[in-house]
């Protein structure tokens, strides 16, 4: 199957992104307006424009929608606050359904605020993150579990975004992981693809996609040594795909295969979100072809487009084909 033939099937696919769906707030500031506060004397950061995009798991959803996947939905927990309203509007603007998301007044919407210098376009100030350090309210967790169980049969691909780096506060709780394991066991025809920053070793029966650092740290926590094959066996899924930035990806499973990058890129514009774009492309490709090596190659191809854009970029089918033929 060619890439063109495969992407022609994307509009018939339905994909669900489960987990930490956040708001990315891109704030452009003007250094020339950094006059001190009259009250405190502290120089201000003068924001002159703002762009709002879905982030974390929302970045995966953005990429799915840009690739023309037919139905893209997200399932997470959104606060009943201004940032939550902004996040829902940003999802809606991209044709991504948030109907399965749970709203809860006890949760602050997971938000990344990024400060971009207007004079050079660089993110050169500390990011301001709004994170949850308390566990998700039990009532919200129960609604997430119910929505996940009920909705899963309606999707071809389920991508799990376990982005929270605090020990508590993330959407992908142990109970959510148990349901994901049950779904992977019961629905082996579905692709369940997981990207977890801090907890890859705790998932079971899924396709795991950590980057090299995340896989290494997971191995050390689980075994005290770096052994990717051992981590794959513990997870017990069909494959594990370890991305290695500009060096490509390592497929770990019944065979181990090195997948080189789609093309050499000496100076990427922005690597933020590259792993998310890889996951979006690779997971949908695998759901169509059943070929993990082809899926990883396609994921690399999608990422080769997105890293040449500022911010958490996406890739359209036309852009992917241009990159393929370049």
C-alpha angles and dihedrals in degrees: 000000000000124000089249092053092047095049090049087068095051094090089060093055126093120206133189124199112204127190138029107018108178142175120249110205110194107197119189112204132192113227090200089067095055096117117157121265112257091223102045107014090231113136112248128229101231109211111202101175139013134203121192124206135163110260141191103016086004089065089059089049091049090055093047091052092047090052088057097248102173102232123019122180135170130213117196142111119278125187123237091244140102093273089053091054090048091050093051091050091049091051093046091050089059096047093253116142118229094179091114093052119109120230117209130174091210094064127073112220108258102248136178115198112198122192117215122193109234093210097059106009092240128137096233106151128076112275117247109223127188105207136170115237095175122078117265110269111266092236090056092047091052091052091049090051092048094048092047094050093046097043102041096084089059096062135072094202130033116191118191119207110195098178104146111113097190117092089241134023102062125120095230098077125169089266091053090049089053091054090047089053091049091050092049090051096046099039105042090158089068126081111237107186122183132198111185124173100194108013114043092133092061097062124090137201095003137110103259121207112188124157119242095268093047093049092047092051091046091052092050092050093047103037109004089243139073108255115144094184090055090050091051091051091050092051089048098206126135094260145357119211116199113195117213102192112236091001095067129236138307117221110210121193139081083346130020117227132177113223111199122215118277089247139342112271112186098187116024114195096221128350093192108126095011092127091051093051089047091052094048094051098039097046095052091043090053091050088059104036105027085216111123094191093053088045092053091048090052091048089053090049093053091047091050087063099044096050089062091064132075116255124357096338129193134212128228122209090253091053091048091052091049090051090048092054097041 
